[in-house]
């Protein structure tokens, strides 16, 4: 059975992928008993990567640091911090870092994704910028901004950034599986008697129906970027007795 796991990226041994030229830190996925996703931290050194093939998965990327380009076919999309990329199955791209440092991204592959219906048109990559997305409300004064979901082609999942204030949310659960990357802030992942410290760079795998609370214990809001499947609203949560935690969906 899948289990809650917290992995700190600084403790993951990086390697250079000989096919792409990217430095990779694999964080969550099959190695942690969560085969529905593969999460990794990617670094593109100054210059251009080789071709990155998404294969049969759907993939999301979120730029952490650096500036550059995502080259997809004949198009070149500008990348900067807090830019998100959605890549449908079959996409090939090249990443390019303007330097002087690397372009750093957190990437999530959605394994065995949903397939479009017979009348659907071809799926296309999409670029979104966090600052341009409308905020949504969730329980305990929490907010979120959706970066990709079925509305712009990500059929299987929802990709979003969440804002977690110091107000502690009651213990709750979701009906979706989720992988989370902590962008900034400090906190604790609570699941039953299990408590794991969190800081920028922490990665969390959260199986569906796990009663938990991601608590901000710092002095500033905590931000996370996450992907969950099946797609839906990040505000959809339930108390342990099954009562909806947020009525505004």
N, C-alpha and C positions, 0 to 999 in steps of 0.2 A: 504494500500500500504506500502511496506517496506520503511524505512527511514534511513537516516544517523544517526548513534549513536556512541558516544565515551564513553567507560566505563574504569575507572581506577581500576586495580585489587586491589590496596590497600584499596579501598572503598567497595569491595564486601565481604560480610560476609561469612567466610569459614564454612564448615561442614565436618564431617567425614562420609564417605560413609560406612554404616555398612556391605555392601556386599563385599567391596574390602579392607577396612582399609585405603584407601587413603583420604587425606584432599583435598577437592574440593572447588574451587572458580568458580562458573558458571558465565560467563561474557556475552556472546552473544548467541542468538538463539531464541527459541520460546518466551522467556520472553521479548525480545526486538523487537519482530515482524519480525524475520528473520528465518523462520522455515526450510530453506534449509540447515542450519548448526547448530551445537551445539559446541561452543568454551568454554573451561574451562582451568583453571590453576590447575594442579595436583601436589600434594606433597606425596612422598612415604617416610615415616620415615625409619631410619636405620633398616635393616631387610627386610623380604620379604612380599609383599602384598598377599592378597588372589587372587583368579582367577578373572580376568577382562574379561568379555565377550563383544565382539564388537557387536554381534547381527547381524541385517540386514544392518547395515550401513558400509561404508568405514571409516577408521579412520587414521589420521596422528598424530604423536607426534614429538615434537622437544625438546631436552634436554636443559634447561636453566642453571642449576647448578647441581653439584653432580656427583657421579660416581656409577656405579652398573651394573646390568644385566637386560636384557629382556629375560625371559624364555618363549619360544614358542614351545610347544611340547617337543621333546627331545633336542632342540637346545637352547643354551645360548649365547646371543649376548651382547658384551661389550657395555656399555653406558658411554658417557662422554659428556661434554658440546659441543653443535653444532652437535650432532648426531640426525638423523631423523629416524623415524620408520613409515613404511606404513603397515596397517593391513587391509586385505580384509574382506568382510563379513564372519561371522562364526568363526573368529579367537578368541582363548582364550589365554591369556598370564598372566604371573606374573611379576611384577616389583620388583627389589631388589636393595636397597641402601646400598653401602659399608660404609656409614657414614663418619665422625661423624654427618654431617648434613643430611637433607633430599635430595632426588632426586627430582628435580623440573622440570616439563615439561609443555608446552602449547600443548593442545590436541584439535583437531577439528574433529568432526564426520560429515560426509557427508550423509545427510538423503536421503533415497530413491535413492540409487546410480544406475548408469547404470549397466546393466547385461551383462556378456560376451556372445558372439555369440555361436551358437550351436556347432561349431567346435573348440572352444577355450579350452585350457587345464585348469587345476585347477589354481586359483590365489594363489599366495604365498606371505607371508610377505616379506618385503624388508627393509634392513638397509642401510642408506647412511650417509656419513660424509661430512659436508659442504666443508671442505678444499679440498676434492677430486673431486668436481664438477666444470665443466668448466664455466667460466663467459660468460654471454651474454650481449649485449648492448641494451639500450632503449633510449628514447628521453631525451634531456636535460642532457646528460652526466651520465645518470643513468645506473647501472649495476644490474644483477641478476644472481643467481645460482639456478637451478632447482634441487629439492630434490626428487620429485616423480611426475609422470604423467602417461599417458597410456603406455609409453615405459617400465615402470617397474611395471605395474599392477594397478595403481590408475586410474581407467577407467573414473571417473566422473569429475576429478578436476586436478589442478596443485598446487603443494606445492613448495614454493620457498622462498629464502631470497633475499630481495632487498636492494640496497645500494643507498642512496639518498644524493647527494652532496648539497652544499649550493646554487648552481645554481637553481633558481626557474623555475619549469616547467610551461608552459602555462596551462590555464584551459583546461581540456580534459575529456573524458568519456570512459568507457569500455562497451563491450557487455556481460560482465560476472558479477555475484554476487561475493563478496569477503569479507572475514574476515581477519583482520590484527592485529598483535601483535607487538608493538614497543620494539625492543631488547635494543637499546641504542640510545642516542641523544635526541634532543629537537626540537619541531616544532609546526606547526599549521595545522589543518585539515580545509580547506576552501571549502565550498560548497554554492555557491550563497552568500548571506549575512551572512551565518552562519560560525563562526570561533570558533574552539575548540582547546585549548592548548594540546600538546602532550608531553609525556616524557616516559622513560623506564617503561614498564608495562601498557601503554595505549592500549586499544583494540578498533578497529574501525570496524563497519559494513558498507559496501559500496554497495548499490543496483546497479544493472546494469543500465546503461544510466544516471547515476548521474554525472553532470558536476562538477568537483572538482579539487583541487590541494592539495597534501600533501607536505607542504613546510618545509624544514629544516631551522630553525632559530638559531641553535646552532653554535658552533665553530668547530665541528668535524662532519664527515659524520654520518647520521642517518641510522640505519639498522632496517629492519622489517622482520618478517617471516609471510607469508600469504598463504591462500588457496583460490582459486577461481574456479568457475564452470560456464559453461562447460570448460573443459580443453583447453589449448591453450598456446600462448606465452605471458609472462608478458609484452612484448614490444608492444602488440597490443592495441593501444589507438587512439582516434579520437578527433579532435577539435570540438567545439560546432556546426560548420557547416557541420560536417561529414567527413572532410578531414582527411586522416591518419596522425597521429602525428609523426610516425616513418616509414621511408621508407625501413629499412633494414630487414624486416621480410621475 
